[in-house]
Amino acid sequence: MTSVFNEAGINVACTIIEAQPNIVTQVKSVDGPDGYDAVQISYGTAKEKNTSKAMLGHFANANTTPKSKIVELRDSTFEAELGGEITIQDVFEIGDKVSAVGVSKGKGFQGVVKRHNFRGVGDATHGQHNRGRAPGSIGAASYPAKVIKGMKMGGRMGGKRVKIKNLEIVKLFPEQHLLVVKGAVPGHKGSIILIEK
């Protein structure tokens, strides 16, 4: 992350996103065999030896080299041609509100204080010993005599698909294929995210 000064002179926290041009590998329509409108775009590079023959033929139809990531966008507002290139200046403008979709950082097994914002036991008296971050009682009574589904407990945290909405585009650098958005986006450095209007 970085920060930029806006027009009012306020320092705003921002994220710089590298958005290399995407290639349109398939255009679907209601009239076609698929039965719905969608645009399939691809990103990155992949070795030919690591790509299946079916996918090699798929990329050959779009007259492009094998790609590592394919995403299908339904209800897309932009006109796309098979094999065409989509750049950030084709889709985005400064001031646009966008959403960032990605996989959040994995944090491993975490307790209830970090995972569910429990306060823990604030007072160490009344027989409390090393129990400051414990979840406390989780059961009901002799009926139902079980832990109810959905009980907030410790467990794996992060590593899930997350969508951050209403991020504002602050700056565009078309020559470097860079996009500067206000706020944070999900995922670690270098992870692939989807930016959508």
C-alpha positions in Angstrom: 0.0 0.0 0.0 0.9 3.6 -0.4 -0.7 7.0 0.1 -1.6 10.0 -2.1 -2.8 13.5 -1.4 -6.3 14.2 -2.8 -7.6 17.6 -4.1 -8.4 18.7 -0.5 -4.8 18.0 0.6 -5.8 15.0 2.7 -3.4 12.0 2.8 -5.4 9.0 1.6 -4.3 5.3 1.9 -4.2 3.6 -1.5 -3.3 0.3 -3.1 -1.4 0.1 -6.4 -2.6 -2.7 -8.7 -0.8 -3.9 -11.8 -3.5 -4.5 -14.4 -1.8 -6.0 -17.5 -4.0 -6.1 -20.7 -6.5 -9.0 -20.7 -7.3 -11.1 -23.8 -10.8 -12.0 -24.8 -10.8 -15.8 -25.3 -14.5 -16.4 -25.7 -17.7 -14.4 -26.3 -21.0 -16.1 -25.3 -24.4 -14.9 -26.2 -28.1 -15.9 -25.6 -28.5 -16.9 -29.2 -25.5 -19.2 -29.2 -25.1 -22.7 -27.8 -24.3 -21.3 -24.3 -27.7 -19.6 -23.8 -26.5 -16.6 -21.9 -24.4 -13.4 -22.3 -20.8 -13.5 -21.0 -17.3 -12.5 -21.9 -14.4 -14.8 -21.0 -11.1 -13.0 -20.4 -7.6 -14.5 -19.8 -4.5 -13.2 -18.0 -0.9 -14.1 -17.4 1.3 -16.6 -19.2 1.5 -20.4 -19.1 3.9 -22.9 -20.7 2.5 -24.8 -23.6 3.8 -28.1 -22.2 1.7 -27.5 -19.0 -1.5 -26.7 -21.0 -4.0 -29.4 -22.1 -4.7 -29.9 -25.8 -8.3 -28.8 -25.3 -7.1 -25.5 -23.8 -4.4 -25.0 -26.5 -7.2 -25.2 -29.1 -9.3 -22.8 -27.1 -6.5 -20.2 -27.0 -5.8 -20.9 -30.7 -9.3 -19.9 -31.5 -8.7 -16.5 -29.9 -5.3 -16.3 -31.7 -3.3 -15.9 -28.5 -0.7 -17.8 -26.4 -1.7 -20.0 -23.4 -2.7 -18.0 -20.3 -2.6 -19.0 -16.7 -5.9 -17.5 -15.5 -9.3 -17.5 -17.1 -12.3 -15.5 -15.7 -15.9 -15.3 -17.1 -17.7 -12.1 -16.7 -21.5 -12.2 -17.0 -23.6 -9.1 -17.8 -20.5 -7.3 -19.0 -21.1 -3.7 -20.2 -18.3 -3.4 -22.6 -18.2 -4.6 -26.2 -15.7 -7.4 -26.7 -14.3 -9.2 -29.8 -12.7 -12.6 -29.8 -9.0 -12.2 -29.4 -9.3 -8.5 -28.5 -7.3 -6.8 -25.9 -8.8 -5.0 -22.9 -6.8 -2.4 -21.1 -7.5 -0.3 -18.0 -8.2 2.9 -20.0 -10.8 1.0 -22.0 -12.8 0.2 -18.9 -12.0 2.5 -16.0 -11.8 6.3 -15.3 -10.6 8.3 -12.4 -13.4 8.6 -9.8 -15.1 5.3 -10.8 -16.4 3.1 -8.0 -15.2 -0.5 -8.3 -15.2 -3.8 -6.4 -12.1 -6.0 -5.7 -12.6 -9.7 -5.5 -9.8 -12.0 -4.2 -8.7 -14.6 -1.7 -8.0 -13.1 1.7 -4.7 -13.8 3.5 -4.7 -17.1 5.4 -4.1 -16.7 9.1 -4.1 -20.4 10.1 -5.9 -21.7 13.3 -7.0 -18.7 15.4 -8.8 -18.4 18.7 -12.1 -16.7 19.4 -10.6 -13.4 20.4 -9.0 -12.8 17.0 -11.5 -14.8 14.9 -14.8 -13.5 16.3 -13.7 -10.4 18.3 -14.5 -11.9 21.8 -13.3 -9.7 24.6 -12.0 -12.6 26.7 -12.2 -12.7 30.5 -11.3 -9.2 31.6 -10.8 -10.0 35.3 -8.3 -12.5 36.6 -10.1 -13.1 39.9 -12.7 -15.6 40.9 -10.6 -18.6 40.0 -9.5 -17.5 36.6 -6.0 -18.8 35.8 -4.6 -18.5 32.2 -8.2 -18.2 30.9 -8.1 -14.7 29.5 -8.6 -15.7 25.9 -10.8 -18.7 26.4 -14.3 -18.9 24.7 -16.1 -19.9 27.9 -19.2 -22.1 28.0 -20.4 -23.5 24.7 -23.1 -26.0 25.6 -26.8 -25.5 26.5 -28.2 -27.9 29.1 -29.3 -31.6 29.3 -31.5 -30.6 26.4 -30.4 -30.4 23.6 -27.3 -32.0 25.1 -25.2 -30.9 22.2 -23.3 -27.9 20.8 -25.6 -26.0 18.6 -24.5 -25.6 14.9 -22.8 -22.3 14.0 -21.3 -21.8 17.5 -18.5 -19.2 17.3 -15.3 -21.1 18.2 -11.7 -21.2 17.3 -10.7 -22.5 13.8 -9.2 -21.7 10.5 -9.3 -18.1 9.6 -8.8 -16.3 6.3 -8.0 -18.0 2.9 -11.6 -17.3 1.6 -13.0 -15.4 -1.3 -13.7 -11.8 -0.3 -15.3 -8.9 -2.1 -14.5 -5.4 -1.1 -17.1 -2.9 -2.6 -17.1 0.8 -3.3 -13.3 1.3 -3.8 -12.6 4.6 -5.6 -10.1 4.8 -8.5 -7.7 7.6 -7.5 -5.2 7.5 -10.4 -4.5 5.7 -13.6 -1.2 5.1 -15.3 -2.0 3.5 -18.7 1.6 3.3 -19.9 2.7 1.2 -16.9 -0.7 -0.6 -16.6 -1.1 0.6 -13.0 -4.3 1.3 -11.2 -4.4 3.2 -7.9 -7.5 2.6 -5.7 -8.5 4.1 -2.4 -8.3 1.6 0.5 -7.2 -2.0 0.8 -7.8 -5.0 -1.4 -8.0 -8.7 -0.3 -5.0 -11.0 -0.6 -1.2 -10.9 -0.2 1.3 -9.1 -2.3 1.4 -10.5 -5.8 -2.0 -12.3 -5.6 -4.4 -12.1 -8.5 -7.6 -10.1 -7.9 -10.6 -9.2 -10.1 -11.5 -5.5 -10.4 -15.1 -5.0 -11.5 -17.3 -2.0 -12.0 
